[in-house]
Amino acid sequence: MRGLKIIAATALAIVLGSGTWTSSAAQETDLSNAPYARLFHPPPTAVSLAQATAAQPAPQPEHTGIGALISATGSDFVAFPKRKSTWVILGIGGAAALLVHPWDTEINDELQEANTLKKVLTPGKYLGYGWVQMGAAVGMYTIGRYALEPDEGTHTNKWSHLGFDLLRAQIMTQAFTYGIKYAVHRDRPTGECCAFPSGHASVTFATASVIERHFGYRASWPMFLIAGYVSASRLTDNRHYLSDVLFGSALGIASGWTVVGRHGRDTFTMYPVPVRGGVALAGQWSPSPGLKTRPLRGQ
């Protein structure tokens, strides 16, 4: 019994922390003197890894009208499988899901006895509904597009741009999520269809990924924490297994990064970081400015 409690606690820790590695590119840590720096930045380059790959603010698109939204969303679906970062992220999520799969049922059974934790996490199911995340994106887009003035010399502003990206991320994430759900047809812990992957996890992590690109890690970490909170609530609510949540999180991040990463060429790098008592792996996504979509006239 104690072993199962440890597994359940570990599962929640994994879920709540699953978004932290995604934003390490925004951290201002100088790794140039780290023991492993020469493996990734050989001499004579002495620029720190963080400085070399720091994410730039998301450049605004020329247009954010309905026509541009349709055009950009269509091109997002085309770009998704072509990006190396997509397969790296999905590979990590898939491997994590396979790793915990043998203990899925035991973890859920143990968490059903944690009544206090269930009460604390209950609001998460409401925050993670697809219509809530989509509604927030539509609201942001509508306010920015029709209630606020465009920035000087442009046809848009930062709020309509954010809503524009959030809408694209939600459309793509939910399409992939439900496509996989009905293809895999895995039953939920309650016996209903369809569990894999978790839609709550995918849509909230997609939102967090877009927000990180627009506002940076320091401003976006609350959304990653919320995404982890929402994902954990699916376990205590007995609606998903841990493997559903882990892959759903990866799918949301991959989808969100496809949208914001197409502001320009991007790279994804895994590298070791020395920590007290050992070494940790960190991931970096390094976008470059320059949105490459073809807006329609009049939008």
C-alpha positions in Angstrom: 0.0 0.0 0.0 2.8 2.4 0.9 4.5 1.6 -2.4 1.3 2.5 -4.3 1.1 5.8 -2.4 4.6 6.7 -3.4 3.8 5.8 -7.1 0.6 8.0 -6.9 2.5 10.9 -5.4 5.2 10.6 -8.0 2.6 10.6 -10.8 1.2 13.9 -9.6 4.7 15.3 -9.4 5.4 14.3 -12.9 2.1 15.8 -14.2 2.5 19.1 -12.3 6.1 19.5 -13.4 5.6 18.3 -17.0 5.6 21.8 -18.4 8.7 23.2 -16.7 11.2 21.9 -19.3 9.4 23.5 -22.2 10.3 27.0 -21.3 14.0 26.6 -20.4 14.9 28.6 -23.5 13.6 31.7 -21.8 15.8 31.3 -18.7 18.8 33.6 -18.5 21.3 31.1 -17.2 24.8 31.4 -18.4 26.1 27.9 -19.2 29.3 29.0 -20.9 31.4 27.9 -17.9 29.5 24.7 -17.3 31.6 21.5 -17.6 29.5 20.3 -20.6 29.4 23.7 -22.5 32.3 22.7 -24.8 30.3 19.8 -26.1 27.7 22.1 -27.5 29.6 25.3 -28.1 33.2 24.4 -29.0 35.9 27.1 -29.1 36.4 29.8 -30.2 32.7 30.7 -29.5 32.3 31.9 -25.9 28.7 33.1 -26.0 26.5 31.5 -23.4 23.9 28.9 -24.5 21.1 31.0 -23.1 22.2 34.2 -24.9 22.7 32.3 -28.2 19.2 30.7 -28.1 17.1 33.2 -26.2 13.6 33.5 -27.6 12.8 36.8 -29.2 9.4 38.5 -28.8 6.9 37.1 -31.2 6.8 39.3 -34.3 3.3 40.5 -35.2 1.8 39.2 -38.4 0.7 41.7 -41.0 -2.9 40.6 -40.8 -5.1 38.8 -38.3 -8.4 38.8 -40.1 -10.7 35.8 -40.6 -9.2 35.0 -44.0 -5.6 35.1 -42.6 -6.8 32.9 -39.7 -8.1 30.3 -42.1 -5.0 30.4 -44.3 -2.6 30.2 -41.4 -4.5 27.4 -39.6 -4.4 25.3 -42.8 -0.7 25.8 -43.1 -0.2 24.9 -39.5 -1.6 21.4 -40.2 0.8 21.1 -43.1 3.8 22.3 -41.0 3.1 20.1 -37.9 4.5 16.8 -39.2 7.4 18.6 -40.9 8.9 20.1 -37.8 11.7 18.2 -36.0 10.5 19.6 -32.7 7.1 18.0 -33.2 8.6 14.5 -33.3 11.1 15.2 -30.4 8.2 16.4 -28.1 5.8 13.6 -29.2 8.6 11.1 -28.8 9.3 12.2 -25.2 5.6 12.2 -24.4 5.1 8.8 -26.0 8.1 7.3 -24.2 6.9 8.7 -20.9 3.4 7.3 -21.5 4.8 3.9 -22.3 7.0 4.0 -19.2 4.1 4.6 -16.8 1.5 2.5 -18.6 2.0 -0.6 -16.5 1.0 1.3 -13.4 -1.9 3.3 -14.8 -4.7 1.4 -13.0 -2.8 1.2 -9.7 -2.1 4.9 -9.7 -5.7 5.8 -10.3 -7.0 3.4 -7.7 -4.7 4.9 -5.1 -5.6 8.5 -6.0 -9.4 7.8 -5.6 -8.8 7.5 -1.8 -7.2 10.9 -1.6 -10.4 12.8 -0.8 -8.7 16.1 0.2 -6.6 16.1 -2.9 -9.6 15.5 -5.1 -11.4 18.5 -3.6 -8.4 20.7 -4.2 -8.1 19.6 -7.8 -11.8 19.7 -8.7 -11.8 23.2 -10.3 -9.2 21.9 -12.8 -11.8 20.0 -14.8 -13.6 23.2 -15.5 -10.5 25.2 -16.5 -9.5 22.5 -18.9 -12.7 22.0 -20.9 -12.1 22.6 -24.6 -14.9 25.1 -24.8 -13.3 27.2 -22.0 -9.9 27.3 -23.7 -11.5 28.0 -27.1 -13.8 30.6 -25.6 -10.9 32.4 -24.0 -9.0 32.4 -27.3 -12.1 33.7 -29.2 -12.7 36.4 -26.6 -9.1 37.6 -26.8 -9.2 37.6 -30.5 -12.5 39.4 -30.7 -11.5 42.1 -28.2 -8.2 42.7 -29.8 -9.6 42.7 -33.3 -12.8 44.7 -32.9 -12.6 46.6 -29.6 -9.0 47.9 -29.6 -7.2 50.1 -32.1 -4.5 48.5 -34.2 -0.9 49.5 -33.5 0.5 52.4 -35.4 1.4 51.4 -39.0 -0.1 47.9 -38.7 -3.4 46.1 -39.2 -3.3 44.4 -35.9 -2.2 44.7 -32.2 -0.6 42.4 -29.6 -4.0 41.3 -28.2 -5.5 40.3 -31.6 -2.2 38.6 -32.4 -2.3 36.6 -29.2 -5.9 35.6 -29.8 -5.0 34.8 -33.4 -2.3 32.4 -32.2 -4.4 30.9 -29.4 -7.2 30.2 -31.8 -4.9 28.4 -34.3 -3.4 26.3 -31.5 -6.8 25.3 -30.1 -8.1 24.4 -33.5 -5.2 22.2 -34.3 -4.8 20.7 -30.8 -8.4 19.7 -30.5 -8.5 18.3 -34.1 -5.5 16.0 -33.3 -6.7 15.1 -29.9 -10.1 13.9 -31.0 -8.7 12.3 -34.0 -6.3 10.2 -31.9 -9.0 9.5 -29.3 -11.3 7.9 -31.8 -8.5 6.1 -33.6 -7.0 4.6 -30.4 -10.4 4.1 -28.7 -9.0 3.5 -25.3 -11.6 3.3 -22.5 -11.5 5.7 -19.6 -11.0 4.3 -16.0 -14.8 4.5 -15.7 -15.3 2.3 -18.8 -16.4 5.0 -21.2 -14.7 6.1 -24.4 -12.3 7.8 -25.1 -9.4 8.3 -22.9 -6.2 8.6 -24.9 -4.9 11.3 -25.0 -6.3 13.7 -22.4 -8.0 16.7 -24.1 -7.8 18.7 -20.9 -4.0 18.3 -20.8 -3.5 19.0 -24.5 -5.6 22.2 -24.8 -4.2 23.8 -21.6 -0.5 23.0 -22.5 -1.2 24.4 -26.0 -2.4 27.6 -24.4 0.6 27.7 -22.1 3.1 27.2 -25.0 1.6 30.1 -27.0 1.6 32.4 -24.0 5.3 31.6 -23.3 6.2 32.6 -26.8 4.4 35.9 -26.5 5.3 36.9 -22.9 8.4 34.9 -22.0 8.9 32.3 -19.2 8.6 34.7 -16.3 5.1 35.8 -17.3 3.9 32.4 -18.6 4.9 30.0 -15.8 1.5 30.4 -14.0 -0.2 29.1 -17.1 2.2 26.1 -17.2 1.4 25.5 -13.5 -2.4 25.7 -14.3 -1.9 23.2 -17.2 -0.2 20.8 -14.7 -3.0 21.4 -12.2 -5.7 20.7 -14.8 -3.9 17.6 -15.9 -3.5 16.3 -12.4 -7.3 16.8 -11.8 -8.0 14.3 -14.5 -6.4 11.6 -12.5 -8.1 12.3 -9.2 -11.4 12.7 -11.1 -10.8 9.2 -12.5 -11.3 10.4 -16.1 -7.9 9.6 -17.4 -4.8 7.5 -16.7 -1.4 9.0 -16.2 -0.2 7.9 -19.7 -3.2 9.7 -21.2 -2.2 12.9 -19.5 1.5 12.7 -20.3 0.9 12.2 -24.0 -1.8 14.8 -24.1 0.6 17.4 -22.6 3.2 16.6 -25.2 0.6 16.9 -28.0 -0.5 20.3 -26.7 3.0 21.6 -26.5 3.9 20.3 -30.0 0.8 21.9 -31.4 1.3 25.2 -29.7 4.9 25.4 -30.8 3.9 24.7 -34.4 1.8 27.8 -34.3 4.3 30.1 -32.6 7.4 28.4 -34.1 6.3 29.3 -37.5 6.9 33.0 -36.8 10.3 32.0 -38.2 12.8 29.1 -38.3 13.2 27.3 -35.1 15.5 24.7 -33.5 15.0 22.3 -30.6 17.9 21.1 -28.5 18.3 18.8 -25.6 21.4 19.4 -23.4 22.7 18.3 -20.0 22.8 20.8 -17.1 24.9 20.2 -14.0 22.9 20.3 -10.8 23.8 19.6 -7.2 24.4 15.9 -6.9 24.1 15.0 -10.6 23.1 16.1 -14.1 19.6 17.1 -15.4 18.4 17.2 -19.0 16.9 20.5 -20.3 15.2 21.3 -23.6 15.5 24.5 -25.6 13.4 25.8 -28.4 14.9 28.6 -30.2 12.7 30.5 -32.6 13.8 33.2 -35.0 11.6 36.2 -36.0 9.7 36.5 -39.2 6.2 35.2 -39.6 5.8 33.3 -42.9 2.2 33.1 -43.7 0.4 34.5 -46.7 -2.4 36.8 -45.6 -5.4 37.3 -47.8 -6.1 40.8 -49.1 -8.5 42.9 -47.1 -8.0 41.0 -43.9 
